[in-house]
């Protein structure tokens, strides 16, 4: 009997000892680009990069070629040829340069170029509206802010993934630890029952002791079946995130209670936390910057749209033919009478900016309160873990004392079962406290918005 009880104690103590390797750390570092959430995060960033490329395309020079010709009954009505390049600039000024060669009996006099053709350069300048900001510049600036927002969004998605994996891992740890705990407890109860059956004939135990041992074995077997079902479900949940071949080895592993970071290390992270660097705050800040660009753009619409253009003309392609007397000049101006569309656009962006500001205030308050909540929970659970470990140690001592009483004939199988049951309950509470502490650490890391993988690589 002493051997059976000693085996039971060894099995219980082994379950709370941390293994040398951290399976969770290896699992997180093993997440690769095959994971759908990681792929989605990368695609999100690529989309913002493509939007920036698209906005930069608004400043691409354009070449335009034109050929129009009409002949009827052997008569050439007109033959028009034009090659032109347009170069938009950052300050709203548009440059053009080109060459025209137009001939024909019925050519419009306005399009006459002579046999040598006509070279020209043109500059178009906005005077009021679009001088400080136009649609091209606004689109590019907004795309740059959105790219920074996309990087923050990608980090937020990765943090969500790390949290999901961590929570699933600790659920697996709890269910597997409880499964192992009761699997060993069933073995101990079964061995005891067989031993009692053999010694009843010798008179060492009463026949009723076999009933007591059988009831305890049946109870533990029923609990074990429940934990088996929980372990399968928890393991399958974790396997939702196993997209690498190395992850298959988890089915042959026992999870260990080894935290990614110590409580003191996490509290240092909380103390050095900068709210403005949190991915959620960065995203909202970039939205505000983008909204301010839209406000400035639509504010420009209140100004009259006035443009001046000047185009010197040169006969042929030689600059020696240049003369200040050959040119075209133009001016255009337009202004709406009621500004209803312009006022609506501007006021909509102002309202949107106010809405984003309110979202920012709420997010800041929520993050600060969440950090305070989980920081306090972390500290309390760390203390609870020590208290619960003391409870397990005390239950161990009580079981050892009861074993000595049994050897002296002052205890019964019922009392041994009772002490073991109490130890099992204490052990189960210890495992649950370990899981709660680990999950609290995972959530706290998520609330801090830190790149968990970078932190793990540096540890």
C-alpha positions in Angstrom: 0.0 0.0 0.0 2.9 2.4 0.8 4.2 1.9 -2.8 0.8 2.6 -4.3 0.4 5.9 -2.4 4.0 7.0 -3.1 3.4 6.4 -6.8 0.3 8.5 -6.6 2.1 11.4 -5.0 4.9 11.3 -7.6 2.4 11.4 -10.4 0.6 14.4 -8.9 3.8 16.4 -8.3 5.2 15.7 -11.8 2.2 17.4 -13.4 3.0 20.8 -12.1 6.7 20.8 -13.0 7.6 22.9 -16.0 9.4 21.1 -18.9 12.6 22.3 -20.3 11.2 23.6 -23.6 8.3 26.0 -24.1 5.9 24.5 -26.6 3.9 27.7 -26.8 7.0 29.8 -27.8 8.0 27.2 -30.4 4.4 27.2 -31.7 4.2 31.0 -32.0 7.6 31.2 -33.7 6.6 28.4 -36.0 3.6 30.3 -37.4 4.3 30.8 -41.1 2.8 32.5 -44.1 0.6 29.5 -44.7 -1.7 30.6 -41.9 -4.9 32.2 -43.4 -4.9 35.0 -40.8 -1.3 35.8 -41.4 -1.8 35.7 -45.1 -4.8 38.0 -44.8 -2.7 40.5 -42.7 0.0 40.5 -45.4 -2.6 41.0 -48.1 -4.1 43.9 -46.2 -0.7 45.6 -46.2 -0.1 44.9 -49.9 -3.4 46.5 -50.7 -2.4 49.7 -49.0 0.9 49.6 -50.8 -0.9 49.3 -54.1 -3.1 52.2 -53.2 0.0 54.3 -52.7 1.4 53.2 -56.0 -1.9 54.1 -57.7 -1.8 57.6 -56.1 1.7 58.1 -57.3 0.5 57.2 -60.8 -1.4 60.5 -60.8 1.9 62.3 -61.3 3.1 60.0 -64.2 3.8 61.9 -67.4 1.5 60.9 -70.3 2.3 60.8 -74.0 -0.6 61.4 -76.4 -0.5 60.6 -80.1 -3.2 61.7 -82.6 -3.8 61.1 -86.2 -6.9 62.1 -88.1 -7.3 62.0 -91.9 -10.1 62.5 -94.3 -10.1 61.9 -98.1 -13.1 61.9 -100.4 -13.3 61.6 -104.2 -9.5 62.0 -104.4 -9.5 65.2 -102.3 -7.6 65.4 -99.0 -9.9 67.3 -96.7 -7.5 67.2 -93.8 -4.6 65.3 -92.3 -3.9 66.1 -88.7 -1.0 64.7 -86.7 -0.1 65.5 -83.1 2.4 64.2 -80.5 2.2 65.6 -77.0 3.6 64.9 -73.5 1.9 66.1 -70.4 3.9 66.4 -67.1 1.9 67.1 -63.9 3.9 68.6 -61.0 3.5 68.6 -57.3 2.4 72.2 -57.0 -0.6 71.9 -59.4 1.3 73.3 -62.4 0.9 71.3 -65.5 3.5 71.3 -68.3 3.0 70.3 -71.9 5.2 70.0 -74.9 4.4 68.7 -78.4 4.5 68.9 -82.2 1.7 69.3 -84.7 1.6 68.9 -88.4 -1.7 69.6 -90.1 -2.4 69.8 -93.8 -5.5 69.6 -96.1 -7.6 71.7 -98.4 -10.5 72.0 -95.9 -8.4 72.3 -92.8 -9.7 74.7 -90.2 -7.5 77.8 -90.3 -7.1 77.6 -86.5 -5.3 74.3 -87.0 -3.0 75.4 -89.8 0.6 74.7 -89.0 2.5 75.1 -92.3 4.5 72.4 -94.0 7.2 72.4 -91.3 4.7 71.8 -88.6 4.5 73.5 -85.3 6.3 72.9 -82.0 5.0 74.2 -78.7 5.4 74.2 -75.0 2.6 75.1 -72.6 2.4 75.8 -68.9 -0.9 75.9 -67.0 -1.0 77.4 -63.5 -3.9 77.4 -61.0 -4.2 80.8 -59.3 -6.6 80.3 -56.4 -8.3 76.9 -56.2 -5.9 73.9 -56.3 -2.9 76.1 -55.8 -2.1 74.8 -52.3 -3.8 71.4 -52.6 -5.4 69.5 -55.4 -6.9 66.1 -55.9 -3.6 64.5 -57.0 -1.7 65.7 -54.0 -4.5 64.9 -51.6 -4.8 61.3 -53.0 -1.0 60.8 -52.6 -0.8 62.2 -49.1 -3.9 60.2 -48.0 -2.4 57.0 -49.5 0.8 57.6 -47.4 -1.3 57.9 -44.2 -3.3 54.9 -45.2 -0.1 52.9 -45.7 0.9 53.7 -42.1 -2.6 52.7 -41.1 -2.3 49.5 -43.0 1.0 48.6 -41.2 -0.7 49.2 -37.9 -3.7 47.2 -39.0 -1.5 44.3 -40.0 0.2 44.4 -36.6 -3.2 44.4 -34.9 -4.3 41.3 -36.9 -1.1 39.5 -36.0 -1.6 40.4 -32.3 -5.1 38.9 -32.6 -3.7 35.8 -34.1 -1.1 35.5 -31.3 -3.8 35.9 -28.7 -6.0 33.3 -30.3 -3.1 30.8 -30.4 -2.1 31.5 -26.8 -5.6 31.1 -25.4 -6.1 27.9 -27.3 -2.8 26.6 -26.1 -3.6 27.3 -22.4 -7.0 25.6 -22.8 -5.1 22.6 -24.2 -2.7 22.8 -21.3 -5.5 22.7 -18.7 -7.4 19.9 -20.4 -4.3 17.8 -21.0 -3.0 18.3 -17.5 -6.4 17.3 -16.0 -6.5 14.3 -18.3 -3.1 13.2 -17.2 -3.9 13.9 -13.6 -7.0 11.7 -13.6 -5.4 9.0 -15.9 -2.8 8.5 -13.2 -5.4 8.7 -10.5 -7.4 5.9 -12.2 -4.3 3.7 -12.4 -3.7 4.2 -8.7 -7.3 3.5 -7.8 -7.4 0.4 -10.0 -4.1 -0.9 -8.5 -5.5 -0.3 -5.0 -8.7 -2.2 -5.8 -6.8 -5.2 -7.1 -4.5 -5.2 -4.1 -7.5 -5.0 -1.7 -9.2 -7.9 -3.4 -6.1 -10.1 -3.0 -5.7 -9.2 0.7 -9.4 -9.5 1.7 -8.9 -13.3 1.9 -6.0 -12.8 4.3 -8.2 -10.7 6.6 -6.2 -7.5 6.2 -9.2 -5.6 4.8 -12.9 -6.1 5.2 -15.1 -7.0 2.2 -16.8 -3.6 2.3 -13.4 -2.0 1.5 -13.5 -3.5 -2.0 -16.8 -1.7 -2.5 -15.3 1.6 -1.3 -12.3 1.1 -3.6 -14.6 0.1 -6.6 -16.8 3.2 -6.1 -13.7 5.5 -6.0 -12.3 3.9 -9.2 -15.7 4.3 -11.0 -15.9 7.9 -10.0 -12.4 8.7 -11.3 -13.1 6.8 -14.5 -16.2 8.9 -15.1 -14.3 12.1 -14.5 -11.5 10.9 -16.8 -13.9 10.4 -19.6 -15.1 14.0 -19.2 -11.6 15.3 -19.3 -10.8 13.1 -22.3 -13.6 14.8 -24.3 -12.4 18.2 -23.2 -8.9 17.5 -24.2 -9.9 16.4 -27.7 -11.9 19.6 -28.2 -9.1 21.8 -26.9 -6.5 20.1 -29.0 -8.6 20.4 -32.1 -9.1 24.1 -31.4 -5.3 24.6 -31.2 -4.9 22.6 -34.4 -6.9 25.3 -36.2 -3.7 27.3 -36.1 -1.3 24.5 -37.1 -0.4 25.2 -40.7 3.1 23.9 -40.7 4.4 20.3 -40.8 6.2 20.8 -37.5 2.9 21.4 -35.7 1.9 17.7 -36.0 4.4 16.8 -33.3 2.1 18.5 -30.8 -0.1 15.4 -30.7 2.9 13.6 -29.1 3.7 16.4 -26.6 2.6 17.3 -23.1 2.1 21.0 -22.7 4.2 22.6 -20.0 3.4 25.5 -17.6 6.1 27.8 -18.6 5.1 31.4 -19.1 6.4 33.4 -22.0 7.4 36.2 -19.7 7.7 36.6 -15.9 5.2 38.8 -14.1 7.9 41.3 -13.3 8.9 41.5 -17.0 5.3 42.1 -17.9 4.9 44.8 -15.3 8.0 46.6 -16.7 6.3 46.5 -20.1 3.2 48.1 -18.6 5.3 50.8 -17.0 7.0 51.6 -20.3 3.8 51.5 -22.3 3.2 54.4 -24.7 -0.4 54.7 -25.6 0.3 56.6 -28.9 2.3 53.6 -30.2 -0.6 51.1 -29.8 -1.6 49.8 -33.2 -5.3 50.7 -32.6 -4.3 54.2 -31.7 -2.0 54.5 -34.6 -4.8 53.4 -37.0 -7.1 56.1 -35.6 -4.4 58.8 -35.7 -3.7 58.0 -39.3 -7.5 58.3 -40.0 -7.5 61.7 -38.4 -4.5 62.8 -40.6 -6.2 61.5 -43.7 -9.4 63.3 -42.7 -7.6 66.6 -42.2 -6.2 66.3 -45.8 -9.8 65.8 -47.1 -10.9 68.8 -45.1 -8.2 71.0 -46.6 -9.0 69.7 -50.1 -12.7 70.5 -49.8 -12.0 73.9 -48.2 -10.1 74.7 -51.4 -13.4 74.3 -53.3 -14.7 77.6 -51.8 -12.1 79.4 -53.9 -12.8 80.4 -57.5 -11.2 78.0 -60.1 -8.9 80.3 -62.0 -6.2 79.0 -64.4 -3.7 80.8 -66.6 -1.9 79.2 -69.5 0.8 80.3 -71.8 2.0 78.4 -74.9 4.9 79.7 -77.0 4.9 78.5 -80.6 7.8 77.5 -82.9 7.6 76.8 -86.6 9.2 73.4 -87.3 11.4 71.8 -84.7 14.3 74.2 -84.5 14.5 76.6 -81.5 16.2 79.1 -83.9 12.7 79.9 -85.1 11.5 80.9 -81.6 10.0 84.3 -81.3 8.2 86.0 -78.4 5.6 87.2 -80.9 4.3 83.6 -81.5 2.2 82.3 -78.7 -1.2 81.5 -77.4 -2.4 82.7 -74.0 -5.5 81.7 -72.1 -7.4 82.3 -68.9 -10.4 80.6 -67.4 -12.4 81.1 -64.3 -15.5 79.5 -62.7 -17.2 79.7 -59.4 -20.5 78.2 -58.2 -23.2 80.6 -57.1 -24.5 78.8 -54.0 -21.6 76.4 -52.9 -24.1 73.8 -51.8 -22.1 70.8 -53.0 -18.9 72.3 -51.7 -20.4 73.2 -48.3 -21.9 69.7 -48.0 -18.6 67.9 -48.8 -16.6 70.0 -46.3 -19.1 69.7 -43.5 -19.3 65.9 -44.1 -15.5 65.6 -43.6 -15.7 67.8 -40.5 -18.4 65.5 -39.0 -16.4 62.5 -40.0 -13.4 64.0 -38.2 -15.4 64.6 -35.1 -16.6 61.0 -35.2 -13.0 59.7 -35.5 -12.0 61.9 -32.5 -14.7 60.4 -30.4 -13.6 56.9 -31.4 -10.1 57.9 -30.4 -11.2 59.1 -27.0 -13.2 55.9 -26.4 -10.3 53.7 -27.5 -7.8 55.5 -25.3 -10.1 55.2 -22.3 -10.8 51.5 -23.0 -7.2 50.6 -23.4 -6.2 52.4 -20.2 -8.9 50.7 -18.1 -8.2 47.3 -19.7 -4.5 47.6 -18.8 -5.4 48.5 -15.2 -7.8 45.6 -15.0 -5.5 43.0 -16.4 -2.5 44.3 -14.5 -4.3 44.0 -11.2 -5.6 40.5 -12.2 -2.1 39.5 -13.1 -0.8 40.5 -9.7 -3.6 38.8 -7.8 -3.4 35.6 -9.8 0.4 35.5 -9.2 -0.3 35.6 -5.5 -3.2 33.1 -5.8 -0.8 30.7 -7.6 1.5 30.7 -4.6 -1.4 30.2 -2.2 -2.7 27.3 -4.3 0.7 25.7 -4.4 0.7 25.9 -0.6 -2.6 24.2 -0.6 -1.3 21.3 -2.8 1.8 21.0 -0.5 -0.5 20.9 2.6 -2.7 18.3 1.0 0.4 16.2 0.2 1.4 16.3 3.9 -2.1 15.3 5.0 -2.1 12.4 2.7 1.3 11.3 3.9 0.1 11.5 7.5 -3.0 9.5 6.7 -0.8 6.9 5.1 1.2 6.5 8.3 -2.0 6.2 10.3 -3.1 3.4 7.9 0.1 1.6 8.5 -0.6 1.8 12.2 -4.1 0.6 11.7 -5.8 3.9 12.8 -7.1 4.9 9.3 -9.4 3.4 6.7 -9.5 3.1 2.9 -12.3 5.7 3.0 -10.0 8.2 4.7 -7.2 7.5 2.2 -9.7 8.1 -0.7 -10.9 11.3 1.0 -7.3 12.6 1.3 -6.5 11.7 -2.2 -9.7 13.3 -3.4 -8.9 16.5 -1.5 -5.4 16.5 -3.1 -6.9 16.0 -6.5 -9.2 19.0 -6.0 -6.4 21.1 -4.8 -4.3 20.0 -7.8 -7.2 20.8 -10.2 -7.5 24.3 -8.7 -3.8 24.8 -9.1 -4.0 23.8 -12.8 -7.0 26.2 -13.3 -5.1 29.0 -11.6 -2.1 28.4 -13.8 -4.3 28.6 -16.9 -6.0 31.8 -15.6 -2.7 33.4 -14.9 -1.3 32.4 -18.3 -4.4 33.6 -20.2 -4.3 36.9 -18.3 -0.7 37.4 -19.4 -1.6 36.7 -23.0 -4.5 39.2 -22.9 -2.3 41.8 -21.2 0.3 41.4 -24.0 -2.5 41.8 -26.5 -3.7 45.0 -24.8 -0.1 46.4 -24.8 -0.2 46.0 -28.6 3.4 44.7 -28.7 4.9 42.5 -31.4 5.0 39.2 -29.5 7.2 37.5 -32.0 9.9 40.2 -31.9 9.9 40.0 -28.1 10.2 36.2 -28.2 13.1 36.4 -30.7 15.0 38.7 -28.4 14.5 36.4 -25.3 
